[in-house]
Each structure stands twice: as C-alpha cells, then as structure tokens.
Amino acid sequence: MATSNDIRKVTGRIVGIFERRRAYLYALCLSYAGAAIQRFRAQQPAGSGLRGAYWTNQTGQAAARMFTKAFLDGDSVGWRMSHGVDYGVYLELSNNRRNEAIRPLVEAYAMAMIAAIRRHFRSDR
C-alpha cells in the first residue's frame, strides 16, 4: 500500500517532468521566433523605398517594427509574429493577401517546430 510519502514523491516527479517539458517548449519557441524574424529581416530590408520580398517600403517603419515574441502563460507555450505599426493589418490582408509576410513565415517554421517537438518527445520516454 502506498504511503503519503510515496504519493508526494510520485507527484513531485510528475510535476518535474511537466516543468522540464514546458521549459523545453519555451526554449524551442524562443529559437523559432528568433529564426523567423531573422528570415523576415533578410528578405525585407527596412530602408525607405526599398523593395523586399513582401512589399515596397514607403517609410521603412513596417519592416523595422516587425517583431516576434515567445510566450509562456500558465500551461500555454508558443510564439507569435506581429507588426508594430497600425497599418500592418493592411499590408497582410490587402490585394487578396498578395503581400502577406506573417502567415508564410509562421507556416514555414510551424512545420519544422512540430517535427522537432515530435522527435524530442518520442525520444523522451
């Protein structure tokens, strides 16, 4: 029969496994968020009047103020990419999304991230 001490030990181990997995996922999110913004900046120069992979910069502000952020909120772990300008939604949605930058980058890195998570947790048994 299990004692209360045994139950505490098992509970502690489960919590430890959960916290390590959450920390791994957060670190992975930081890595992929960094890679996504680096790729964006390589493809979309921030200078005024420059044509990038996604749009032509009128002022350079939209490209310069694009950012990514990893988050850890309770049981939720993830990352996001956003515009730092109010008209960013216009850049993403105008002309039937012809100039969108966020969705293609997030989709490109999401598949790689999911594959990395599956590999890690398959070997983490």
Phi and psi in degrees as a GROMACS rama.xvg file:
@    title "Ramachandran Plot"
@    xaxis  label "Phi"
@    yaxis  label "Psi"
@TYPE xy
-76.1951  138.614  ALA-2
-94.2097  168.768  THR-3
-64.4446  -29.7499  SER-4
-66.417  -41.1251  ASN-5
-62.1097  -41.6492  ASP-6
-64.8418  -41.3989  ILE-7
-62.448  -40.4643  ARG-8
-63.391  -46.0913  LYS-9
-63.8681  -45.5005  VAL-10
-59.8899  -43.1489  THR-11
-61.2693  -39.9038  GLY-12
-66.5541  -41.3283  ARG-13
-63.2526  -45.5569  ILE-14
-61.5793  -41.0671  VAL-15
-61.3696  -44.1913  GLY-16
-61.719  -45.6376  ILE-17
-59.9168  -46.7945  PHE-18
-64.9891  -38.8173  GLU-19
-64.8426  -41.624  ARG-20
-65.7177  -40.4771  ARG-21
-64.7056  -41.2435  ARG-22
-64.8168  -40.6655  ALA-23
-60.5671  -46.467  TYR-24
-63.4375  -39.1981  LEU-25
-65.5528  -43.3696  TYR-26
-62.1113  -40.4843  ALA-27
-63.9533  -41.2522  LEU-28
-62.8246  -42.4186  CYS-29
-58.5108  -43.0817  LEU-30
-64.6685  -47.5456  SER-31
-71.2478  -34.0634  TYR-32
-63.4297  -42.5132  ALA-33
-64.1602  -41.6941  GLY-34
-65.7536  -39.1021  ALA-35
-65.3898  -43.4451  ALA-36
-71.5806  -32.7205  ILE-37
-64.8286  -42.8632  GLN-38
-64.7151  -41.7318  ARG-39
-58.8575  -48.4259  PHE-40
-65.5481  -30.4189  ARG-41
-70.6522  -32.6982  ALA-42
-91.8255  -20.9203  GLN-43
-130.139  89.8322  GLN-44
-63.2977  148.945  PRO-45
-89.7574  -1.59325  ALA-46
-70.4255  150.259  GLY-47
-66.9517  133.239  SER-48
81.2672  0.44855  GLY-49
-86.6941  138.802  LEU-50
-89.8189  126.184  ARG-51
-110.432  -171.674  GLY-52
-67.1328  -23.1925  ALA-53
-109.41  -43.8839  TYR-54
-155.155  169.047  TRP-55
-90.8438  125.025  THR-56
-73.0808  122.18  ASN-57
-81.6796  -44.6017  GLN-58
-119.034  -16.2248  THR-59
87.48  -7.63283  GLY-60
-69.4281  -42.2519  GLN-61
-61.892  -43.6065  ALA-62
-71.242  -40.4657  ALA-63
-68.3632  -28.3757  ALA-64
-102.119  7.98076  ARG-65
-68.6056  142.224  MET-66
-148.248  161.756  PHE-67
-122.217  157.309  THR-68
-150.989  128.273  LYS-69
-89.8283  147.823  ALA-70
-137.729  152.264  PHE-71
-136.54  105.999  LEU-72
-131.814  96.1294  ASP-73
65.2227  -121.251  GLY-74
-90.0851  -3.5987  ASP-75
-92.6552  132.792  SER-76
-134.488  136.436  VAL-77
-178.258  -169.744  GLY-78
-147.252  157.475  TRP-79
-140.289  161.904  ARG-80
-127.249  134.028  MET-81
-144.222  159.405  SER-82
-86.928  145.748  HIS-83
-98.9243  10.6083  GLY-84
-120.953  149.681  VAL-85
-62.5029  -32.9941  ASP-86
-86.2776  9.91731  TYR-87
-59.8274  -36.549  GLY-88
-63.0795  -34.8597  VAL-89
-64.2929  -44.8734  TYR-90
-59.7469  -38.3364  LEU-91
-75.5445  -35.6184  GLU-92
-104.048  -17.3316  LEU-93
-68.1754  156.394  SER-94
52.8723  47.0108  ASN-95
54.7129  40.8514  ASN-96
65.4568  23.5105  ARG-97
-60.1555  -32.8745  ARG-98
-106.408  13.7642  ASN-99
-62.6107  144.08  GLU-100
-118.119  -37.4605  ALA-101
-66.9526  -54.2696  ILE-102
-58.7601  -47.0154  ARG-103
-62.1868  -37.2158  PRO-104
-70.6829  -44.5026  LEU-105
-64.0457  -42.3054  VAL-106
-62.8242  -40.1518  GLU-107
-62.8997  -42.952  ALA-108
-83.6798  -23.9282  TYR-109
-63.0995  -44.1892  ALA-110
-63.9754  -42.3359  MET-111
-65.105  -38.9319  ALA-112
-67.4595  -43.8686  MET-113
-60.855  -41.641  ILE-114
-62.8042  -41.2554  ALA-115
-64.96  -39.555  ALA-116
-64.388  -44.8018  ILE-117
-62.0517  -43.6147  ARG-118
-61.4493  -44.6199  ARG-119
-63.6792  -48.4902  HIS-120
-75.7723  -22.1328  PHE-121
-68.4591  -36.8432  ARG-122
-89.6809  -3.31367  SER-123
-97.6745  32.2507  ASP-124
